[in-house]
Amino acid sequence: MSQALYVHVPFCRSICFYCDFCHVGYNKQVVDAWLSALAKQLKQTNIEAAKIDTIYLGGGTPNCLDADQLELLLQLLRPYSQHVKEYTIEINAEAMDESKYQLLKKYGINRVSIGLEATDGNMLKLLNRKASFEDVKECIYSFIAVGIDNISVDLLYSLPFQTTADFMRDIDLTVSLPIKHVSIYALTIEENTFFGRQGFKPQDDETEADMYLQAIAKLEAAGFKQYEISNFAKEGYQSLHNLHYWHFDDFYGIGPGASGKLDHRLYDNVKDVKAYIQDPLKQDFICFKDKEEEMFEHIMMNLRLIDGIDATAFKERYDVDIFDHYHDVIDQLKEKNLLKQEGNYLRCTKEGFPLLNTILTYFL
């Protein structure tokens, strides 16, 4: 079975006010030490390179590394990239230059995920985002010029002071770009972020739901088909890497704060960057307490997909017929028009999709 490799690059030149991912400010000496630790973790992790079919460099801001550091990172990953179908890097437009476009092309990057988040200058300033919409647009054309045209853009909604009309304008401007994929995420505010400390709040539930439903309609009308709760793609451009997560496949997590799943166990790497540099092999393993818990996690991930749960694959993995095992729950949710069975697939209805958290409580 093919597998995925995720590498977390925790460095940023500036910190977004909503971000709760593992991140620290860029420091050349710390990055150099992190690269050494990363090399050690890669060497000590039993990764079967021939099975890796997707690599994803996330962050943080992977392209905030200087050109030499970025090339060293890509060299470290080269042994694992020989058979990949999809090789993604997350980038911020303001941290790109001509040398980096050429580097990414040279080392086989064939997909880029760009953090746009919003198109209005005042909203970007509120978020502490540095690249304007025009900067992102220019960046996209620069990637296309070097032959990387599988480009995804991220947007946020339910932001403080944002109206539904504001978000619809973001969608309209985004779909005007020559891109293949769009991800939309509702803002969640964590206590340890700038927004959390300042007491900012997302929009109320009704406004947030309205933004989401109107965005789906606009994106689909523009040719971006929804295939997961937050993700929309032109035909043939679904994120293969993220599909590994949603199909509940095994994957490797490398770098501070990265998570992985292998042999029916989840693991988290140490989140503190200094602690990771001291011991990049330190991990917390999370074993499922029983098969029921593992099956629930599988259901939770699969139901995020428009396709839903493949009952045949589920039975092959757990030797359990999902329709028999969860008969009562499925019947209740069918009666409420939240789930439907189509052939050998169990999936959310159009009405049920936005209520996935409610659906999952039935399976608990």
Backbone hydrogen bonds, N-H to C=O, Kabsch-Sander energy under -0.5 kcal/mol:
donor,donor_aa,acceptor,acceptor_aa,energy
3,Q,51,K,-3.0
4,A,250,D,-0.8
5,L,54,T,-2.2
6,Y,252,Y,-3.0
7,V,56,Y,-2.6
8,H,254,I,-3.0
9,V,7,V,-0.6
9,V,58,G,-3.1
12,C,24,V,-1.8
16,C,14,S,-0.5
17,F,127,L,-2.1
19,C,16,C,-1.0
24,V,10,P,-2.5
26,Y,12,C,-2.2
31,V,27,N,-2.7
32,D,28,K,-2.3
33,A,29,Q,-2.0
34,W,30,V,-2.5
35,L,31,V,-2.5
36,S,32,D,-1.6
37,A,33,A,-2.1
38,L,34,W,-2.9
39,A,35,L,-2.3
40,K,36,S,-1.7
41,Q,37,A,-2.4
42,L,38,L,-2.7
43,K,39,A,-2.2
44,Q,40,K,-2.2
45,T,41,Q,-1.3
47,I,45,T,-2.3
48,E,46,N,-0.6
49,A,47,I,-1.2
51,K,48,E,-2.0
52,I,48,E,-0.6
52,I,49,A,-1.1
53,D,3,Q,-2.6
53,D,51,K,-0.6
54,T,3,Q,-1.0
55,I,86,E,-2.0
56,Y,5,L,-2.3
57,L,88,T,-2.7
58,G,7,V,-2.4
58,G,56,Y,-0.7
60,G,9,V,-0.7
61,T,11,F,-2.6
63,N,90,E,-0.6
64,C,61,T,-2.4
65,L,62,P,-1.2
70,L,66,D,-2.9
71,E,67,A,-2.2
72,L,68,D,-2.1
73,L,69,Q,-2.4
74,L,70,L,-2.3
75,Q,71,E,-2.3
76,L,72,L,-2.3
77,L,73,L,-1.4
78,R,74,L,-0.7
78,R,75,Q,-0.6
80,Y,77,L,-1.5
81,S,77,L,-0.6
81,S,78,R,-1.4
84,V,81,S,-0.7
85,K,53,D,-2.9
86,E,53,D,-1.6
88,T,55,I,-2.9
89,I,111,R,-1.5
90,E,57,L,-2.5
91,I,113,S,-2.6
95,A,92,N,-1.6
96,M,93,A,-1.6
100,K,97,D,-0.8
101,Y,97,D,-1.8
102,Q,98,E,-2.0
103,L,99,S,-2.1
104,L,100,K,-2.6
105,K,101,Y,-1.9
106,K,102,Q,-2.6
107,Y,103,L,-2.0
108,G,105,K,-1.4
109,I,104,L,-2.2
110,N,87,Y,-1.8
111,R,87,Y,-1.8
112,V,150,N,-2.2
113,S,89,I,-2.4
114,I,112,V,-0.6
114,I,152,S,-3.1
115,G,91,I,-1.9
116,L,114,I,-1.0
116,L,154,D,-1.2
117,E,154,D,-3.2
118,A,116,L,-2.0
124,L,120,D,-2.5
125,K,121,G,-2.1
126,L,122,N,-2.0
127,L,123,M,-1.9
128,N,124,L,-0.7
128,N,125,K,-0.8
129,R,124,L,-3.0
136,V,132,S,-2.1
137,K,133,F,-2.5
138,E,134,E,-2.5
139,C,135,D,-2.2
140,I,136,V,-2.5
141,Y,137,K,-1.9
142,S,138,E,-1.7
143,F,139,C,-2.2
144,I,140,I,-2.3
145,A,141,Y,-1.9
146,V,142,S,-1.1
146,V,143,F,-0.6
147,G,144,I,-1.3
148,I,143,F,-2.6
149,D,147,G,-0.7
151,I,149,D,-1.3
152,S,112,V,-3.2
153,V,181,H,-1.8
154,D,114,I,-2.5
155,L,183,S,-2.5
156,L,117,E,-2.3
157,Y,185,Y,-2.0
162,Q,159,L,-1.9
167,F,163,T,-1.9
168,M,164,T,-2.4
169,R,165,A,-1.9
170,D,166,D,-1.9
171,I,167,F,-2.4
172,D,168,M,-2.6
173,L,169,R,-2.6
174,T,170,D,-2.2
175,V,171,I,-2.7
176,S,172,D,-0.7
177,L,174,T,-1.7
179,I,177,L,-2.1
180,K,151,I,-2.4
181,H,151,I,-1.4
182,V,232,F,-2.7
183,S,153,V,-2.4
184,I,230,S,-2.6
185,Y,155,L,-2.3
187,L,157,Y,-2.7
190,E,188,T,-0.6
193,T,190,E,-1.7
195,F,17,F,-2.6
196,G,190,E,-0.5
197,R,193,T,-2.6
198,Q,194,F,-2.0
199,G,195,F,-0.6
199,G,196,G,-0.7
200,F,195,F,-2.2
203,Q,158,S,-0.9
208,E,204,D,-2.6
209,A,205,D,-2.5
210,D,206,E,-2.1
211,M,207,T,-2.5
212,Y,208,E,-2.2
213,L,209,A,-2.5
214,Q,210,D,-2.3
215,A,211,M,-2.1
216,I,212,Y,-2.2
217,A,213,L,-1.8
218,K,214,Q,-2.2
219,L,215,A,-2.9
220,E,216,I,-2.5
221,A,217,A,-2.1
222,A,218,K,-1.3
223,G,220,E,-1.6
224,F,219,L,-2.8
225,K,223,G,-0.8
225,K,233,A,-2.4
227,Y,231,N,-2.1
228,E,231,N,-1.4
229,I,304,R,-1.6
231,N,228,E,-1.1
232,F,182,V,-2.3
233,A,225,K,-2.2
234,K,180,K,-3.0
237,Y,234,K,-2.3
240,L,238,Q,-0.8
243,L,239,S,-1.7
244,H,240,L,-1.0
244,H,241,H,-0.9
245,Y,241,H,-1.0
246,W,242,N,-2.3
247,H,243,L,-2.1
248,F,245,Y,-1.6
249,D,244,H,-2.7
251,F,261,K,-2.0
252,Y,4,A,-2.8
254,I,6,Y,-3.0
257,G,270,V,-1.2
258,A,255,G,-1.7
260,G,267,Y,-2.3
261,K,251,F,-2.6
262,L,265,R,-2.5
265,R,262,L,-1.2
266,L,286,I,-2.5
267,Y,260,G,-2.2
268,D,284,D,-2.1
269,N,258,A,-3.0
270,V,282,K,-1.5
276,Y,272,D,-2.3
277,I,273,V,-2.4
278,Q,274,K,-1.9
279,D,275,A,-2.2
282,K,279,D,-1.5
284,D,268,D,-2.5
285,F,283,Q,-0.6
286,I,266,L,-3.5
287,C,285,F,-0.6
288,F,264,H,-0.8
294,E,290,D,-1.6
295,M,291,K,-2.7
296,F,292,E,-2.1
297,E,293,E,-2.0
298,H,294,E,-2.0
299,I,295,M,-2.6
300,M,296,F,-2.8
301,M,297,E,-2.0
302,N,298,H,-2.8
303,L,299,I,-2.4
304,R,301,M,-1.2
305,L,302,N,-1.8
306,I,227,Y,-1.9
309,I,346,L,-3.2
311,A,309,I,-0.9
311,A,344,N,-2.6
314,F,310,D,-2.3
315,K,311,A,-2.2
316,E,312,T,-2.2
317,R,313,A,-1.8
318,Y,314,F,-2.3
319,D,315,K,-2.5
322,I,320,V,-0.8
324,D,321,D,-0.5
325,H,321,D,-3.0
326,Y,322,I,-2.0
327,H,324,D,-1.4
330,I,326,Y,-2.9
331,D,327,H,-2.3
332,Q,328,D,-2.2
333,L,329,V,-2.3
334,K,330,I,-2.3
335,E,331,D,-2.3
336,K,332,Q,-1.5
337,N,334,K,-1.7
338,L,333,L,-3.0
339,L,333,L,-1.3
340,K,347,R,-2.7
342,E,340,K,-0.5
342,E,345,Y,-2.5
345,Y,342,E,-1.7
346,L,309,I,-2.0
347,R,340,K,-2.5
347,R,345,Y,-0.5
349,T,338,L,-2.0
353,F,349,T,-2.1
355,L,352,G,-1.6
356,L,353,F,-1.2
359,I,355,L,-2.2
360,L,356,L,-2.5
361,T,357,N,-1.1
362,Y,358,T,-0.8
362,Y,359,I,-1.1
363,F,359,I,-0.9
364,L,360,L,-1.5
